[in-house]
Amino acid sequence: MISADMRTFFLMVWVVLLATSAFSQTESDKQTRTGPPSDSTIDEGYFIGADDVRLFYRKVGSGKDIVVFLHGGPGSNFRGNGDYMEPLAARRTVIMYDQRGSGLSELVTDPKLLTTEDHVRDLEKLRQHFGIKSMTLIGLSWGSGLAVMYAAKHPERVERLLLISPISPTKGFINERMAKLNSLLGEAAISRRNEIREKIGRASDEETVALCRKLSDITFRLYLVNPTTENLRHAARRCEIPPAAIRNRYVVEAATVASLGEWDFRPMLARLRMPALVMEGAKTNVPLDATREWVAVMPNARLLLIPEAGHEFFVDQPTAFLKVAERFLRGRFPKEAEVVRKSGGPK
């Protein structure tokens, strides 16, 4: 069983991910977020994942180079964050999908079918479905963990890794992150958040969606340098899924995290040879020790901190994000990216 502290942490991650998409205030930034040119190919539908699970996908663009975006969670969906990746489809094809049990995909409820290995098998099924020989993986938060687990099992299929605000590389780093974020939230907000979480399990469909939006409203301000009313509204897109999927979030989260056990990705990361760029916001409220650990361990990785941006840096600074992401996807590390030579410790 997952502990109460772990449930609290991953609930916070969920709310963070609810807040990962926000409207920028200038017309140029709105154009950046909107996506690739209007004549790009857009396709949505379902593919059959492992265990014959139906998974919803969105494919944008028609370029020969393939990028697969892996949303955070576990148990979240790509609405409100995948749209920030779509401008990358101007030069390539970008594919995103709702992971099993989540979003518009089949609502798997059996914990035995919600392990990290199941998620890895689904990603391989996606590759086979679209006939992809090799691809770049963009992982957001938990999606970074999924990306590197897939890359470790299928290294010949992964050209590059772009890891966005990744989860802790070990379970031990979580306590530091939880303590910092809880101190910023304060007792009243934490109490309200926990109260809403308990209500979701027994709420009506209409109430479930409203509660989902309230969770976003409580926590997302910690992750943006420039929170606005539009930010809130766009963040709530994470709740634009069936109420049953909102409730199933807890099932997916608990089962997937439990399957990680006392995880430590570092031995696996040390074996990955493909180029990897790890990104965070320079003004993030998330302690950077764990983020730097990713780069210190991987043999061909660099760290890039986006100025004047928080944990959801691609919301705060979408133009800056796209500029460096495009450079990396075209085969070069951004000049601002740094090598991290020493590990942060054995946590």
N, C-alpha and C positions, 0 to 999 in steps of 0.2 A: 504493500500500500504506500502511496505517496504521502509524505509528511505534510502537516498543516503549513509549515514554513515554505515548503516547496510549492504547495498549491498557491500560497499567497504570491510567491515570486512569479510563477508562470501566469497567474491572473494578471499581474502587473504587466508582464510582457504582452499579454493579449490586448490590454487596454492601450499599451504603447502602439501596438500594431494597428489598433483601431484609429490611431491618430497619425498614421504615417502619411496621410495625404492631405494637402491643404492647398487652397487656391492662392497663387501669388497675386500681388496687388497691381503690378504693372501689366500693360497689354503684352509686352514682349515675354514676360514670364508666363503669362497665361498661354501664349503660343507654344512656349517650351514644354509646358506640362501637357498640353492637349494631345500631342502625339505626332506621328509622322505625317507627311503630306497626304492630302485627302484621296489621292489616287492610289495609295498603297493598298495592297490586298489585305482584307480583314476577314478572318474565318473563325467561326465559333461552333463548337459541337462537343461530341463525346468520343473518347477512345476507351478501349477496354484495358484496364490495368491488370495487375496480378490478381489472382483469385477471381477473375471475371468481374471485378469491381468497375463500375462506370464512372469515369472521371471527366469533368468538364474542362475544356481548354479554350483558350483564345490565342489565335495566331495572327500576327501583324507583320506585314512586309513580305517581300518575295526574294530577298537577296540570298546568295548561295551560302554565306556564312550564317550559322545557326547559333542563337543565344537562347538559353532556357532560363527563365526567371523562377526562382523557388521562394514562395512567400514564407512569412514567419509563422509563429504559433508555438507549438503544434496546435492545429485545430482552427486556424484562422483561414483567410482566403485572400485572393489577389486584388479585390476591389479597393480602390483608394491608395494603392501603392504601385501596382503594376502599371498604371497609367504614366507614372514618372519614368518608366523604362521604355515606353513605346516610341519616343523620338529616336531611339537607337535603331529602330527598324527602317529608318530612311536609307541605310546602307546594307541592311542585312535582314534576316527573319528573326523575330522575337516571339517565343512561345511561352505562355504561362498557363498554369492549371491549378484548380482547387484540389488540394491533396485529399486522400481518402478520408471520408467521414466529415468533410468540411465544405462550406460554400454551397455550390450547386452540384457537387459530386455526390455519389451514393453515400448515404449516411450509415457507414459501418459502425456498429455499436458493440461488437464483440472485442473485448480488450486483446484477445489472442490474435486478432487480425489488424492490430493497430500498433505494431512494433516498428522500431526504426528500420529493421530489415524489410518489412512490408513496404515502407515508403521508398526504400532504395529499389526494390523490385518494381514498383510502379514507375519510377523514373526510367528504368531500363525498358519497360514496356512502351513508354512514350517514345523513346528513341527508336525502337523497332517500328512502332506505328507510323512514324513520319519518315522512316528510312534514312535516319541521320547517321552518317559515318563517324563524325566527331563534332563536338559542340563546346561552346563556352558556357559555364554555369555562373549565374548571378544569384547569390544566396543572401536573403535578408534575415537577420537575427537567427532563429532556429533554422531557416533555410540554408544558412552557411554550414551548419552541422550536417544537414542532409547532403549538401553539395560535396563536402569533403569525404563523407562516408561512401558516397557513390564513386567519387574519384579514386578512393583507395581500392575499391573493388573492381572498377573498370577504368584504370588509368589511360588505356589506349583510346578511350572515347572522349576524354576531356582535354581540350586544348589550353584553356585558361580558366582561372577562378577569380571572380570579382566578389569579394565578401563584404557586405554592407552591414555595419553595426552588428558584428557577429555575436552570438551567444558566448558565454564563458567556455573556454576550451576544456575546463575541468569543473567538476561539481564544487570543488573547494572555493573557487572564486565567487560563487554566488552570494555567500554571506556578506561579503564586502559590498557588493552591489545592492543587495536588499537593504542593508543598514543605511546606506547613503540615500537611496530613493525614499525610504520610509521617513527619514529625518526631514526631507524636503516636503513631503506630503503633509505631515502633521497628524496628530491623533484623530482629530475630527474627520478629516478626509479619509483616513484609513478605516475608521469605523463605518462611515457612510458607504464606502466601497464594499466592505465585507457584507453589509446589510443588503445591498443591491445584489451581490453575488448569490446570497442565500435565497432571495426572492425569485430569481430567474428560474430556478428549478421547479417552482410550482406556479408560475405566472401563466396567464392566458397568452395567446399568440400576440395580441396587440400590446399587452403589457411587456412581453419579452423584448420586443423591438425597442420600446421606449426605455426600458432599463438598460439595454445594450448601449443606447445613445448616452445615457447618463453616466455610464462607466467611462465612456470616452471623454466626456466633458470633465470628469473629476481629475483624470491623471495626465492627459496628453500635454498639458502646459509645461510639464517637466522636460519635454523633449524637443521643444521648439524655442528658438531664440525670439521669434516674432509670431506669437499666437494671436490670431484674429478671429472675428466672428466667422469669416469665410473658412478659416482653418477648421473650426469646430464643425461646420456644416459638411465640409468635405470629408472630415474624419469619420463622420457617421455613415459614410458609404460602406464601411465594413459591416454595418448592420443591415444592408440591403440584400439579405439572403433569407431563405425560409426560417421562421422562428425555431423550427425543429433543429436546424443546423446551428443556430446560436446556442441552443441548449446542449447540443451534442459536442460543442467545443470542450466542455469539461471532461467528457468521456475520452475524446481523442488525446487531450492534453495529459490526463492522468496515465493512460495506458502507454503512450509514447515515451513520456519522461521515465516512467517506471522501467521500461525496457532498456533505458540507458544505464540504469544502475548507478554505481559510483564512477561516472564516466571520466575519462582522461583521454582527449583526442591527441595529445602531444606525440606519443610514439607513432601513431598513424600519420600525423602531419609531417613528421620528420622524413617520411618515405615519399612524400609527394614532390615530384620534380617539375611539374608544369608551373609557368608563371602565375603568381597570385598577388592581387592587390587588395589590401585590407583598408577600408575607409571608415572614418568616423568624423564627427563634428568637433572642431577645436574647442567649442564651448559646451560640450556635452556634460550632462549631469551624471553620466555613468562613469565610474572610475576606469581609467585607461589601462590599468595594470593587465587586466585580462586581454584587452584588445592588443596590446603590445606583445603579449605572450604568443599569440597566433603567428606574428611576423618573426619573432625570435626563433621559433622552432622550425618553421618551414624554410627549406634551403633556397628557394627562389621567390621570396616574398618581399614586398615593400609595404610601408604604412603611409597613408596620406590623410591628413587632417584638414577638413574644409574650413577655412576661416569664417568667422561670424555665423556659425551654424551649430545647432545642437545635435542630439542623438539622431533625429530625423533630418539629417543634413540635406538630403535631396529635396526636402520640402522648403527648408530655409533658403537654400541656394541652388535651385534647380539648374541654372545655367552653368554654374561652376562644376556641379556634379557631372553634367552631360559632357562638358569639355574634357575633363580628365578621364571619364569612362570611355569616351570615344577614342581618345589617344591609346588607352590601354587595349581596347578591343581591336585596334588596328595594328597592334604588335609591339608597342613601346610603353615602357613605364613612364608616367608623367615625371617631369623633371623635379616636381615638388616632393615626390615620394621618397621616403627615407628607409634605410636599412636599420633594423633593430638587431643588434648583435648579441645582447645578453638577455638571458631568460629572467623573468620577473620572480622566479622562485618555484618551489615544489608544491604550491597549493593544489 
